């Protein structure tokens, strides 16, 4: 009984921490694809850049970790807004192949740029003292950082839900996702809304990139390629443009993926792909997506 409780706690804590990371990074991609109908395969590049900014602020410059995360969020959000106005706006409404080729090109450029500026070696971060060590639950100890990820992820989820359900811009986003043409006819400035959402999604990706360095075992220039499929899977399983769906998908996939690797390490990504296959056969538009 004690052994079973120990295993269940390990899977729940580590799986939840990973799930929160998946949600934080993927939610911006889900809204972007659902609201704009834009296939942004460069979303992981924003997470990568946010991670590198966080590392370089903390390690050489001595900026506190939590402050570095906030700075990375705003810097990458600003970068996303600029790129939306200068680059992305020219491919909105274009065929999906054009969007895929354009955003994949951005990924190649970002990977080359990061490798040139910061080198090809994996980057790690020195966490503050308060996030090191373990929390004693009495029957088991869990890492402080994993608990922090769960709490931080929960706070971000609550803030996003509140923003969508209780604010004017949230109502505009919901209206634009449901029916963009009707929203425009009602006077909602979808162009400006797109820029705000794109910036927010980019900032969220950057925040996830900074938070996930420890969980993902270091930050590498190939990050944008290595985890792109995982982010797309979370979005597809949850349903485009649906924050609740993205959250449910992240929980499901994060916990199942960790549990599968815990019991069968040689299985690799088999479990997350297997669940995706089953869910999309059952609900092609995602768990909470609209047909």
C-alpha positions in Angstrom: 0.0 0.0 0.0 2.8 2.4 0.9 4.7 1.6 -2.3 1.6 2.2 -4.4 0.9 5.6 -2.7 4.5 6.5 -3.3 4.3 5.7 -7.0 0.9 7.4 -7.4 2.2 10.6 -5.7 5.3 10.6 -7.9 3.3 10.3 -11.1 0.7 12.9 -10.0 3.3 15.5 -8.9 5.7 15.1 -11.8 2.9 14.6 -14.3 1.1 17.7 -13.2 4.2 19.8 -13.3 4.9 18.7 -16.9 1.2 19.2 -17.8 1.3 22.8 -16.5 4.4 23.4 -18.6 2.6 22.0 -21.7 -0.4 24.2 -21.1 1.6 27.4 -20.5 3.4 27.0 -23.8 0.6 25.5 -25.9 -2.3 27.8 -24.9 -1.0 30.7 -27.0 -0.6 28.4 -30.0 -4.2 27.2 -29.5 -5.7 30.7 -29.4 -3.6 31.8 -32.4 -4.7 28.9 -34.5 -8.3 29.1 -33.4 -8.7 32.9 -33.6 -6.6 33.7 -36.6 -6.8 30.4 -38.5 -3.0 30.7 -38.7 -0.6 27.8 -38.6 2.2 29.2 -36.6 4.9 26.5 -36.4 7.3 29.0 -35.1 5.6 29.2 -31.7 8.2 27.0 -30.1 10.9 29.5 -31.2 9.3 32.1 -28.9 9.5 29.7 -26.0 13.2 29.0 -26.9 14.1 32.7 -27.0 12.3 33.2 -23.7 14.3 30.4 -22.1 17.6 31.8 -23.3 16.7 35.3 -22.2 15.8 33.9 -18.7 19.1 32.0 -18.5 21.3 34.9 -19.5 19.5 37.3 -17.2 20.0 35.0 -14.2 23.4 33.5 -14.8 25.8 36.2 -16.0 23.8 39.2 -14.9 22.5 38.0 -11.5 18.8 39.0 -12.1 16.5 37.1 -9.7 14.9 34.1 -11.3 11.2 35.3 -10.9 12.0 38.8 -12.2 13.9 37.3 -15.1 10.8 35.3 -16.1 8.7 38.5 -16.0 11.2 40.4 -18.1 11.4 37.5 -20.6 7.6 37.5 -20.9 7.4 41.2 -21.7 10.4 41.2 -24.1 9.1 38.3 -26.1 5.6 39.6 -26.1 6.9 42.8 -27.5 8.9 40.9 -30.1 5.7 38.9 -31.0 3.8 42.1 -31.5 6.5 43.6 -33.7 6.7 40.4 -35.8 3.0 40.3 -36.1 2.8 43.8 -37.6 5.9 43.5 -39.8 6.0 39.9 -40.9 3.0 37.7 -39.9 0.3 40.1 -41.2 1.5 39.5 -44.8 0.6 35.8 -44.6 -2.7 35.9 -42.8 -5.3 34.5 -45.1 -2.8 32.9 -47.4 -2.9 29.1 -48.2 -1.8 26.9 -45.3 1.3 25.7 -47.2 2.5 29.3 -47.4 2.0 29.7 -43.7 3.8 26.4 -42.9 6.8 27.3 -45.1 7.0 30.8 -43.7 6.9 29.8 -40.1 9.3 26.9 -40.5 11.7 29.4 -42.1 11.4 31.5 -39.0 12.3 28.4 -36.9 15.4 27.7 -39.0 16.5 31.4 -38.6 15.8 31.4 -34.9 17.8 28.2 -34.3 20.7 29.5 -36.4 20.6 32.8 -34.5 20.5 31.3 -31.1 23.4 28.9 -32.0 25.4 31.8 -33.3 24.8 34.1 -30.3 24.8 31.6 -27.4 26.5 28.6 -28.9 25.2 25.0 -29.5 25.8 23.7 -26.0 22.7 23.0 -23.7 22.0 25.8 -21.2 21.0 25.3 -17.6 19.9 27.7 -14.9 20.8 28.2 -11.3 17.5 28.2 -9.4 17.1 30.4 -6.3 17.5 28.8 -2.9 13.8 28.8 -2.2 13.1 26.5 -5.2 15.7 24.0 -4.3 15.3 20.9 -2.0 12.2 18.9 -1.2 8.9 19.3 0.6 8.2 16.6 3.2 4.7 15.3 2.9 5.1 12.8 5.7 4.9 9.7 3.5 7.0 11.1 0.7 9.2 14.1 -0.3 8.5 16.0 -3.5 10.8 18.5 -5.2 10.1 22.1 -4.3 10.5 23.1 -8.0 7.8 20.7 -9.2 5.4 22.0 -6.5 6.2 25.5 -7.6 5.4 24.6 -11.2 2.0 23.2 -10.2 1.1 26.3 -8.2 2.4 28.7 -10.8 0.6 26.8 -13.6 -2.6 26.9 -11.6 -2.3 30.6 -11.0 -1.8 31.2 -14.7 -4.7 29.0 -15.6 -7.0 30.9 -13.2 -5.8 34.3 -14.6 -6.4 33.2 -18.2 -9.9 31.9 -17.4 -10.7 35.1 -15.6 -9.4 37.2 -18.4 -11.5 35.3 -21.0 -14.7 35.1 -18.9 -14.7 38.4 -17.0 -13.1 41.1 -19.2 -14.1 43.0 -22.3 -11.1 41.8 -24.3 -11.9 38.2 -23.3 -15.4 38.6 -24.6 -14.1 40.0 -27.8 -11.7 37.0 -28.2 -14.5 34.5 -27.6 -16.7 36.3 -30.1 -13.9 36.4 -32.7 -13.1 32.7 -32.2 -16.8 31.7 -32.5 -17.5 33.9 -35.6 -14.9 36.3 -36.9 -17.0 37.9 -39.5 -19.9 38.6 -37.1 -17.4 40.0 -34.6 -16.1 42.4 -37.2 -19.6 43.4 -38.2 -20.2 44.3 -34.6 -17.3 46.7 -34.6 -14.7 44.5 -32.8 -11.2 45.5 -34.1 -10.0 42.1 -35.0 -6.7 43.3 -36.5 -5.7 45.0 -33.2 -7.1 42.0 -31.3 -4.9 39.6 -33.3 -1.8 41.6 -32.4 -2.7 41.6 -28.7 -3.4 37.9 -28.7 -0.3 37.1 -30.7 1.8 39.1 -28.3 0.2 37.4 -25.3 0.7 34.0 -26.8 4.3 34.7 -27.5 4.9 36.0 -24.0 3.2 32.9 -22.6 5.5 30.7 -24.7 8.5 32.6 -23.4 7.3 32.2 -19.8 7.0 28.4 -20.4 10.4 28.3 -21.9 11.9 29.9 -18.8 9.9 27.8 -16.4 10.6 24.5 -18.2 14.4 24.6 -18.4 14.8 22.3 -15.3 11.9 20.0 -16.3 13.1 19.5 -19.9 16.7 18.9 -18.8 18.3 22.0 -20.2 17.7 24.4 -23.1 19.1 23.6 -26.6 19.0 25.5 -29.9 16.9 22.7 -31.4 14.2 23.3 -28.8 11.8 24.8 -31.3 12.0 21.7 -33.4 12.3 19.1 -30.7 9.0 20.0 -28.9 7.0 21.4 -31.8 5.1 18.2 -32.3 4.2 17.9 -28.6 2.7 21.4 -28.6 0.7 20.7 -31.7 -0.6 17.5 -30.2 -1.8 19.4 -27.1 -3.6 21.9 -29.3 -5.2 19.2 -31.5 -6.3 17.0 -28.7 -7.8 20.0 -26.8 -9.5 21.7 -29.7 -8.4 24.8 -31.6 -9.0 28.1 -29.7 -10.4 26.4 -26.6 -8.5 27.2 -23.4 -10.4 24.7 -21.4 -9.7 22.0 -24.0 -6.0 22.9 -24.1 -5.9 22.6 -20.3 -7.7 19.3 -20.2 -5.5 18.0 -23.0 -2.3 19.1 -21.2 -3.4 17.4 -18.0 -4.3 14.2 -19.8 -1.2 14.0 -22.0 1.3 15.3 -19.3 0.2 12.7 -16.7 -0.1 9.8 -19.2 3.2 10.6 -20.8 5.1 10.7 -17.5 3.3 7.6 -16.2 4.1 5.7 -19.4 7.8 6.6 -19.2 7.8 5.8 -15.5 6.6 2.2 -16.0 8.0 1.6 -19.4 11.0 3.9 -20.1 11.9 2.2 -23.3 8.4 3.1 -24.7 9.5 6.7 -25.2 6.7 8.9 -26.7 4.6 5.9 -27.6 1.9 6.6 -24.9 1.4 10.3 -25.8 1.1 9.4 -29.5 -1.2 6.5 -28.7 -3.6 8.6 -26.7 -3.6 11.3 -29.4 -4.5 8.7 -32.0 -7.4 7.3 -29.9 -8.8 10.7 -29.0 -8.7 12.1 -32.5 -10.3 9.0 -33.9 -13.1 9.5 -31.3 -13.3 13.3 -31.6 -11.6 14.6 -34.7 -12.0 18.2 -33.6 -10.5 17.6 -30.2 -11.9 16.9 -26.8 -13.7 20.3 -26.5 -13.4 21.5 -30.1 -16.3 22.4 -32.2 -17.2 20.4 -35.3 
